[in-house]
């Protein structure tokens, strides 16, 4: 694994922890402020800015406090240039299992998520958040 791929994988740790723990500070450490989240699982397509995402995370019960099973990991990382990469990951929150496509840019010497496109399926064995 190259140094950059290791750094990208390390960047995703606070991403997973932040969503599972409901920790907005950890999420802010990996998301670029201009990032948007997109989903077309249901019409119409959703487009969330980071203020909306952080408000939603703060307003819901934390999966860690509920004792939800933690399921997350990296499926693949593809680095196309010293400053540009793509990660495909999975993460489960409440009764939803997400596949996230994350575009990362190395800005100010650190990897940041600049866009996130996601889809999800239901986990019927877990209660909704």
Secondary structure by P-SEA (a helix, b strand, c coil): ccaaaaaaaaaaaaaaaaaaaccaaaaaacccccbbbbbcccccbbbbcaaaaaaaaaacccccccccccccccccccccccccbbbbbccccccbbbbbbbbbbbccccccccbbbbbbbbccccccc
